[in-house]
Amino acid sequence: MAPWPELENAQHNPNKYIEGATTAGKDKETDKNDTGTSVTKIELLPSHSTMALIEESTEVEDPWDLPELQHKGIKWSERDTQEKILCIFQGIGKFILLLGFLYLFVCSLDVLSSAFQLVGGKMAGQFFSNNSIMSNPVAGLVIGVLVTVMVQSSSTSTSIIVSMVASSLLTVRTAIPIVMGANIGTSITNTLVALMQAGDRNVFRRAFAGATVHDFFNWLSVLVLLPLEAATHYLEILTNLVVESFHFQNGENAPALLKVITDPLTKLIIQLDTKVINQIAMNDTTSQNKSLIKIWCRTLTNVTEMNVTIPSTENCTSPSLCWTDGLHTWTIKNMTHQENIAKCQHIFVNSNLLDLFVGIILLVTSLLVLCGCLVVIVKLLGSVLEGQVAVIIKKTINTDFPFPFAWLAGYLAIFVGAGMTFIVQSSSVFTSTLTPLIGIGVITIERAYPLTLGANIGTTTTAIMAALASPGNTLKSSLQIALCHFFFNISGILLWYPIPFTRLPIRLAKGLGNISAKYRWFAIFYLVVFFFLIPLMVFGLSLAGWPVLVGVGMPIILVLLLVVFLKLLQSRCPHVLPKKLQTWNFLPLWMHSLKVWNQVVSLYNSYCRRRCCCCCRVCCRICCVLCCPKCRCSKCCENLEEEQDMQDIQIKAPEASNNIAQNGTPKSQVDALYTNAISNNTAL
């Protein structure tokens, strides 16, 4: 702790003494006064200024600087042989635990996706079934966002789009905006993971910024490329040229390396029949009452020839296989009969619960497991990544190449992100694993950005491999949709990465991270507005027709552009604006400051805490102690530790004053010194 600053004129003065003590000790002098009486003089210490302490200039730390992950235990050189062996076994045990909880983390993401499909899968299929609305590019975009948010899987939504294009229910031109929306919707997963790290403000600032940099890249790319595609159709033309130029052959599907590892556990929990969503999207009314929960895992399909009646000879499969008996016209058709052989082995195979109830159960359970695994992973990473190990890892990941090849490091990170995503077969898993690493300070936002861009490319290459494994009748359409997704991400990277000035997603993500760290409720507000309210509002206006959407949307867009333009002028060239427009103070406070809304949220929280029942208080306290003992995850419980600390301070201070009094200082003077100490501490 820094020493107390002294006043500028505070110097040693031998005339400043306290008289009246009967004994002489250290820093005391015995002298006689005018009457000859022996008195004790105690030298007063130089006075200290509380204002000087407060005004002392301190170096402001950058909140985006990576924290020092220093080793807190005994150094390796100071350990004996037994302690070194024990330390090695502890490191191996931590590494095994880290892999185990990472495995549970990935499995919980898979179960979370299944839960979202059970809750909103059929509704997502109904969104796709309205072909008249999807002819509007803006409506198609928000449908892609909503469907991907509901099913928590861009692969599922993209497969539905491919099936509809192959069945001629959608054209490639109509499907491209939906693919763009699916690219946006898949980024919500790592943003949800970042919310689990809201306990520490600095960690949450970095984690939330690292997660939302993916969101801002997708939104900015759509804002530029969707109007360009609507005007020029360059993605459709380019992908059609590629498909026509190369004669692709049907091949095998991409190797699902991660599924091989996670399926043994996730298939014991739940298995879904995703074909039901495809059938609903293609207006199959018989699929509305089907359950998404798979019951029979092994079936046998028999194809037999049967005599069936037809309305007329025009419906004959072949003239040689058609005859009449005077009353009816008969023909021979292949009839398919499916026989169930073996049931699945998951938990809900024999349950009679509705899909919605099963989805809610899995949603709550998977979120709890996800939160617990994330807390343990962060703690294990914090204990493993310290000292020299942390220095090596941080330098390896965040260091650039020597000049003049420093720019190559970011592009290498893009290739690494694409390769890792191709291996794990999921961009959501890769970016969600990056989020806690960004939060604890192992990876910078500037390095996480190209890794995220690589993940966007990696998930499209997986779709291309899956498209190449499609049947011959759907090969062209599925491959063209996958290539549209690929070239959309390539176009976005060319817009927002090569020139450092154009890397706006990093700046926007840092700004949102600062706001969310100060007002943590704003993170939930951001998720609800950008991924639910705005898409639903646009979808509702699309139902009313294109003129209504333009009439309501254009004024809002013009107001937003005006606000952005004024903000740029206020920050860059304020002198060109009238004095009233140089700040936002001419508006009501609630329109340009979050402090008012923060007070409203605080009042609501305090009301809820007052209404909190005794059982809720006990549960809240248990959660705080078990999950996050060093932070306060909720304020409905009293902070007993702080009260105890205050009591300790109040107890220790009088004891110290009593010790001074016993050494010879009068009690009245000791009380004065104690009062000054308390007042200084209060001011500080």
MOGILIN-V77117 format. One record per residue. N is the residue number from 1. RES is the residue in one letter. PSI is psi as a letter, one per 40 degrees, with the letter a starting at -180 (* if undefined). NEAR is the number of other C-alpha atoms within 12 Angstrom. D_CENTER is the distance of its C-alpha to the mean C-alpha in whole Angstrom. Layout:
BEGIN
N|RES|PSI|NEAR|D_CENTER, N|RES|PSI|NEAR|D_CENTER
END
This chain:
BEGIN
1|M|i|5|37, 2|A|i|10|39, 3|P|i|11|42, 4|W|h|22|43, 5|P|i|21|45, 6|E|i|19|48, 7|L|i|16|50, 8|E|d|11|52, 9|N|e|12|55, 10|A|h|15|55, 11|Q|i|16|57, 12|H|h|13|60, 13|N|h|14|63, 14|P|e|16|65, 15|N|e|14|66, 16|K|g|18|63, 17|Y|i|23|64, 18|I|h|26|64, 19|E|i|27|67, 20|G|e|24|68, 21|A|i|27|67, 22|T|e|23|69, 23|T|i|23|68, 24|A|h|21|67, 25|G|a|18|64, 26|K|h|13|62, 27|D|f|16|62, 28|K|i|26|64, 29|E|h|24|68, 30|T|h|24|71, 31|D|i|23|73, 32|K|i|14|76, 33|N|a|13|76, 34|D|d|8|79, 35|T|e|8|81, 36|G|e|9|81, 37|T|h|13|78, 38|S|h|18|76, 39|V|i|22|72, 40|T|h|26|69, 41|K|h|28|66, 42|I|h|30|63, 43|E|h|25|61, 44|L|h|23|58, 45|L|i|20|55, 46|P|h|19|54, 47|S|i|23|52, 48|H|i|23|48, 49|S|h|25|46, 50|T|d|23|43, 51|M|d|19|43, 52|A|d|19|43, 53|L|d|21|40, 54|I|d|18|38, 55|E|e|13|39, 56|E|h|16|38, 57|S|h|11|36, 58|T|i|9|33, 59|E|h|6|31, 60|V|h|8|28, 61|E|i|10|25, 62|D|h|12|22, 63|P|e|22|19, 64|W|e|33|17, 65|D|i|21|20, 66|L|h|28|19, 67|P|i|26|20, 68|E|h|19|24, 69|L|g|23|23, 70|Q|i|19|27, 71|H|h|18|29, 72|K|e|15|29, 73|G|a|15|32, 74|I|h|14|35, 75|K|i|16|36, 76|W|d|19|37, 77|S|d|10|40, 78|E|e|11|41, 79|R|i|15|40, 80|D|a|13|43, 81|T|d|12|43, 82|Q|d|12|43, 83|E|d|17|39, 84|K|d|17|38, 85|I|d|14|39, 86|L|d|15|37, 87|C|d|20|34, 88|I|d|17|34, 89|F|d|14|34, 90|Q|d|17|31, 91|G|d|21|29, 92|I|d|16|29, 93|G|d|16|29, 94|K|d|25|25, 95|F|d|20|24, 96|I|d|17|25, 97|L|d|22|23, 98|L|d|27|20, 99|L|d|19|21, 100|G|d|21|22, 101|F|d|28|18, 102|L|d|35|16, 103|Y|d|30|19, 104|L|d|32|18, 105|F|d|36|14, 106|V|d|42|15, 107|C|d|34|17, 108|S|d|37|15, 109|L|d|42|13, 110|D|d|40|16, 111|V|d|40|17, 112|L|d|42|14, 113|S|d|42|15, 114|S|d|40|19, 115|A|d|38|18, 116|F|d|39|17, 117|Q|d|43|20, 118|L|d|40|22, 119|V|d|32|21, 120|G|e|30|21, 121|G|d|44|22, 122|K|d|37|26, 123|M|d|28|25, 124|A|d|38|23, 125|G|d|43|26, 126|Q|d|29|28, 127|F|d|39|26, 128|F|d|46|27, 129|S|e|31|30, 130|N|g|26|31, 131|N|d|29|32, 132|S|d|20|34, 133|I|d|31|31, 134|M|e|37|29, 135|S|e|29|32, 136|N|h|32|30, 137|P|d|37|27, 138|V|d|41|25, 139|A|d|41|25, 140|G|d|40|25, 141|L|d|44|21, 142|V|d|43|20, 143|I|d|51|21, 144|G|d|46|19, 145|V|d|46|16, 146|L|d|46|17, 147|V|d|49|18, 148|T|d|46|15, 149|V|d|44|13, 150|M|d|37|16, 151|V|e|42|17, 152|Q|f|43|13, 153|S|h|42|15, 154|S|d|42|16, 155|S|d|37|19, 156|T|d|39|20, 157|S|d|46|20, 158|T|d|47|22, 159|S|d|38|25, 160|I|d|42|26, 161|I|d|54|26, 162|V|d|45|28, 163|S|d|37|30, 164|M|d|35|31, 165|V|d|34|32, 166|A|d|29|34, 167|S|e|22|36, 168|S|e|20|36, 169|L|d|28|35, 170|L|i|32|32, 171|T|i|25|33, 172|V|d|39|31, 173|R|d|36|31, 174|T|d|38|30, 175|A|d|49|27, 176|I|d|50|26, 177|P|d|44|24, 178|I|d|49|22, 179|V|d|52|21, 180|M|d|55|20, 181|G|d|43|18, 182|A|d|45|17, 183|N|d|53|15, 184|I|d|47|13, 185|G|d|43|12, 186|T|e|45|11, 187|S|e|45|8, 188|I|d|45|6, 189|T|d|46|6, 190|N|d|41|3, 191|T|d|44|2, 192|L|d|38|4, 193|V|d|47|4, 194|A|d|47|4, 195|L|d|44|6, 196|M|e|39|8, 197|Q|f|44|9, 198|A|e|37|11, 199|G|d|26|14, 200|D|h|28|15, 201|R|d|30|15, 202|N|d|31|15, 203|V|d|37|12, 204|F|d|41|10, 205|R|d|43|11, 206|R|d|48|11, 207|A|d|50|7, 208|F|d|53|6, 209|A|d|47|8, 210|G|d|54|8, 211|A|d|51|4, 212|T|e|48|7, 213|V|d|45|10, 214|H|d|49|9, 215|D|d|41|9, 216|F|d|37|12, 217|F|d|42|14, 218|N|d|40|14, 219|W|d|32|15, 220|L|d|29|18, 221|S|d|36|19, 222|V|d|37|20, 223|L|d|23|22, 224|V|d|21|24, 225|L|d|35|25, 226|L|d|35|25, 227|P|d|21|28, 228|L|d|19|29, 229|E|d|29|29, 230|A|d|25|31, 231|A|d|14|33, 232|T|d|14|34, 233|H|f|24|33, 234|Y|d|23|32, 235|L|d|37|30, 236|E|d|32|32, 237|I|d|21|35, 238|L|d|24|33, 239|T|d|29|32, 240|N|d|25|35, 241|L|d|18|37, 242|V|d|21|35, 243|V|d|26|36, 244|E|d|16|40, 245|S|d|11|40, 246|F|h|13|39, 247|H|g|14|41, 248|F|i|22|38, 249|Q|i|19|39, 250|N|h|21|37, 251|G|a|17|36, 252|E|i|15|34, 253|N|i|19|30, 254|A|i|24|27, 255|P|h|19|27, 256|A|g|21|24, 257|L|d|18|24, 258|L|d|25|21, 259|K|d|22|23, 260|V|d|16|26, 261|I|d|21|24, 262|T|d|26|22, 263|D|d|23|24, 264|P|d|17|27, 265|L|d|22|25, 266|T|d|32|23, 267|K|e|27|26, 268|L|e|19|27, 269|I|d|31|25, 270|I|i|40|25, 271|Q|h|36|26, 272|L|i|37|26, 273|D|g|26|28, 274|T|e|31|26, 275|K|d|27|29, 276|V|d|32|30, 277|I|d|42|27, 278|N|d|37|29, 279|Q|d|32|32, 280|I|d|31|31, 281|A|d|37|29, 282|M|f|33|33, 283|N|f|23|35, 284|D|h|20|36, 285|T|d|18|37, 286|T|e|14|38, 287|S|e|22|34, 288|Q|d|23|33, 289|N|e|16|35, 290|K|i|24|33, 291|S|i|33|31, 292|L|e|38|28, 293|I|h|41|28, 294|K|h|33|30, 295|I|d|27|34, 296|W|h|23|36, 297|C|d|21|35, 298|R|h|15|38, 299|T|i|16|40, 300|L|h|14|43, 301|T|h|13|44, 302|N|h|13|48, 303|V|h|13|49, 304|T|i|13|53, 305|E|h|14|55, 306|M|i|15|56, 307|N|h|20|59, 308|V|i|22|57, 309|T|i|22|59, 310|I|i|21|58, 311|P|d|16|59, 312|S|i|19|61, 313|T|e|19|62, 314|E|d|14|59, 315|N|e|19|57, 316|C|i|22|58, 317|T|d|21|56, 318|S|i|14|59, 319|P|d|16|63, 320|S|e|12|64, 321|L|f|21|62, 322|C|h|24|63, 323|W|i|25|66, 324|T|i|20|67, 325|D|e|10|69, 326|G|d|8|71, 327|L|d|11|68, 328|H|i|16|65, 329|T|h|23|63, 330|W|i|27|62, 331|T|i|27|60, 332|I|h|22|58, 333|K|i|20|54, 334|N|h|14|51, 335|M|h|14|50, 336|T|h|13|47, 337|H|h|14|47, 338|Q|h|14|44, 339|E|h|15|44, 340|N|h|16|42, 341|I|d|13|42, 342|A|h|14|40, 343|K|i|19|37, 344|C|i|24|34, 345|Q|e|23|33, 346|H|i|23|30, 347|I|d|23|29, 348|F|e|28|30, 349|V|d|27|32, 350|N|e|16|35, 351|S|i|17|33, 352|N|f|14|34, 353|L|i|18|31, 354|L|i|20|30, 355|D|d|33|27, 356|L|d|24|25, 357|F|d|20|26, 358|V|d|34|25, 359|G|d|35|22, 360|I|d|24|21, 361|I|d|26|22, 362|L|d|33|20, 363|L|d|32|17, 364|V|d|20|18, 365|T|d|22|19, 366|S|d|33|16, 367|L|d|32|13, 368|L|d|24|16, 369|V|d|30|16, 370|L|d|37|12, 371|C|d|33|12, 372|G|d|26|16, 373|C|d|34|15, 374|L|d|43|12, 375|V|d|33|14, 376|V|d|29|17, 377|I|d|38|16, 378|V|d|40|15, 379|K|d|26|18, 380|L|d|29|20, 381|L|d|33|18, 382|G|d|30|19, 383|S|d|24|23, 384|V|d|33|23, 385|L|g|32|22, 386|E|i|27|25, 387|G|b|22|28, 388|Q|d|18|29, 389|V|d|21|26, 390|A|d|28|24, 391|V|d|24|26, 392|I|d|16|26, 393|I|d|22|23, 394|K|d|27|22, 395|K|d|19|25, 396|T|d|18|24, 397|I|d|28|21, 398|N|e|29|21, 399|T|i|25|25, 400|D|i|21|26, 401|F|i|18|29, 402|P|i|10|33, 403|F|h|10|34, 404|P|f|9|35, 405|F|f|13|32, 406|A|d|14|29, 407|W|e|21|27, 408|L|d|18|27, 409|A|d|27|25, 410|G|d|32|22, 411|Y|d|27|23, 412|L|d|24|24, 413|A|d|30|20, 414|I|d|32|20, 415|F|d|23|22, 416|V|d|27|21, 417|G|d|36|17, 418|A|d|33|19, 419|G|d|28|21, 420|M|d|33|19, 421|T|d|36|17, 422|F|d|33|21, 423|I|d|25|21, 424|V|e|30|19, 425|Q|f|41|19, 426|S|h|44|15, 427|S|d|45|13, 428|S|d|45|10, 429|V|d|43|11, 430|F|d|41|12, 431|T|d|48|9, 432|S|d|42|7, 433|T|d|43|10, 434|L|d|44|10, 435|T|d|46|7, 436|P|d|46|9, 437|L|d|40|12, 438|I|d|46|11, 439|G|d|46|11, 440|I|e|43|14, 441|G|f|39|16, 442|V|d|41|17, 443|I|h|38|15, 444|T|i|39|15, 445|I|d|41|13, 446|E|d|36|17, 447|R|d|36|17, 448|A|d|44|13, 449|Y|d|44|14, 450|P|d|43|17, 451|L|d|44|15, 452|T|d|52|12, 453|L|d|52|15, 454|G|d|38|17, 455|A|d|44|15, 456|N|d|50|15, 457|I|d|39|19, 458|G|d|37|19, 459|T|d|42|18, 460|T|d|41|21, 461|T|d|36|23, 462|T|d|38|23, 463|A|d|40|23, 464|I|d|39|26, 465|M|d|29|28, 466|A|d|34|27, 467|A|d|38|29, 468|L|d|31|32, 469|A|e|24|32, 470|S|i|29|33, 471|P|i|22|37, 472|G|d|18|39, 473|N|d|20|39, 474|T|e|26|35, 475|L|d|31|35, 476|K|d|34|35, 477|S|d|39|33, 478|S|d|44|30, 479|L|d|46|30, 480|Q|d|43|30, 481|I|d|51|27, 482|A|d|47|25, 483|L|d|40|27, 484|C|d|44|26, 485|H|d|45|22, 486|F|d|35|23, 487|F|d|33|25, 488|F|d|42|23, 489|N|d|40|20, 490|I|d|29|23, 491|S|d|30|24, 492|G|d|36|21, 493|I|d|37|21, 494|L|d|22|24, 495|L|d|26|23, 496|W|e|32|21, 497|Y|d|31|21, 498|P|d|22|25, 499|I|h|13|26, 500|P|d|18|24, 501|F|d|12|25, 502|T|e|19|23, 503|R|f|29|20, 504|L|d|29|19, 505|P|d|38|15, 506|I|d|36|15, 507|R|d|25|17, 508|L|d|26|15, 509|A|d|35|12, 510|K|d|32|14, 511|G|d|24|15, 512|L|d|33|12, 513|G|d|40|11, 514|N|d|28|15, 515|I|d|29|15, 516|S|d|35|12, 517|A|d|32|14, 518|K|d|22|17, 519|Y|g|28|16, 520|R|d|33|13, 521|W|d|26|14, 522|F|d|26|13, 523|A|d|36|10, 524|I|d|25|11, 525|F|d|22|13, 526|Y|d|28|11, 527|L|d|31|10, 528|V|d|20|13, 529|V|d|16|15, 530|F|d|29|14, 531|F|e|37|13, 532|F|d|27|16, 533|L|d|18|18, 534|I|d|25|19, 535|P|d|30|19, 536|L|d|27|21, 537|M|d|24|23, 538|V|d|36|24, 539|F|d|33|25, 540|G|d|24|27, 541|L|d|24|29, 542|S|d|31|29, 543|L|d|25|31, 544|A|e|19|34, 545|G|i|21|34, 546|W|d|24|34, 547|P|d|14|36, 548|V|d|18|34, 549|L|d|25|31, 550|V|d|20|32, 551|G|d|17|34, 552|V|d|20|31, 553|G|d|22|28, 554|M|d|16|31, 555|P|d|14|31, 556|I|d|16|28, 557|I|d|16|27, 558|L|d|15|30, 559|V|d|14|29, 560|L|d|14|26, 561|L|d|14|27, 562|L|d|14|30, 563|V|d|19|27, 564|V|d|14|26, 565|F|d|18|29, 566|L|d|23|30, 567|K|d|20|27, 568|L|d|18|28, 569|L|d|19|32, 570|Q|d|21|31, 571|S|d|17|30, 572|R|d|13|32, 573|C|g|15|35, 574|P|d|18|36, 575|H|e|14|39, 576|V|e|15|40, 577|L|i|18|38, 578|P|i|15|41, 579|K|d|13|40, 580|K|d|15|39, 581|L|e|22|36, 582|Q|e|21|35, 583|T|i|22|33, 584|W|e|20|31, 585|N|e|14|33, 586|F|e|14|35, 587|L|i|13|33, 588|P|i|11|32, 589|L|d|14|30, 590|W|e|16|28, 591|M|e|14|27, 592|H|e|16|26, 593|S|i|17|25, 594|L|e|21|22, 595|K|d|18|24, 596|V|d|16|26, 597|W|d|20|23, 598|N|d|21|22, 599|Q|d|16|25, 600|V|d|16|25, 601|V|d|19|22, 602|S|d|19|24, 603|L|d|14|27, 604|Y|d|15|25, 605|N|d|18|24, 606|S|d|17|27, 607|Y|d|14|29, 608|C|d|17|27, 609|R|d|20|27, 610|R|d|16|31, 611|R|e|14|31, 612|C|h|19|29, 613|C|i|14|31, 614|C|d|14|33, 615|C|d|13|31, 616|C|d|19|27, 617|R|d|21|28, 618|V|d|17|29, 619|C|d|19|26, 620|C|d|26|24, 621|R|d|25|26, 622|I|d|19|26, 623|C|d|24|22, 624|C|d|23|22, 625|V|d|20|24, 626|L|d|17|23, 627|C|d|28|19, 628|C|g|26|19, 629|P|d|19|23, 630|K|e|16|22, 631|C|i|21|20, 632|R|g|26|21, 633|C|e|28|18, 634|S|i|28|20, 635|K|e|23|24, 636|C|e|28|26, 637|C|i|26|27, 638|E|i|18|30, 639|N|g|21|29, 640|L|d|15|32, 641|E|d|16|31, 642|E|d|14|32, 643|E|d|12|35, 644|Q|d|13|36, 645|D|d|13|36, 646|M|d|14|37, 647|Q|d|14|40, 648|D|d|14|40, 649|I|d|17|41, 650|Q|d|19|43, 651|I|d|14|45, 652|K|d|15|45, 653|A|d|23|46, 654|P|d|22|50, 655|E|d|17|50, 656|A|d|19|50, 657|S|d|28|53, 658|N|d|22|55, 659|N|d|17|55, 660|I|d|22|56, 661|A|d|23|59, 662|Q|d|17|60, 663|N|e|20|61, 664|G|e|26|63, 665|T|h|31|61, 666|P|i|24|62, 667|K|d|20|60, 668|S|d|17|60, 669|Q|d|22|59, 670|V|d|25|56, 671|D|d|21|55, 672|A|d|16|55, 673|L|d|25|53, 674|Y|d|25|50, 675|T|d|18|50, 676|N|d|20|49, 677|A|d|25|46, 678|I|d|19|45, 679|S|d|15|45, 680|N|d|20|43, 681|N|d|20|40, 682|T|d|12|40, 683|A|d|15|40, 684|L|*|16|37
END
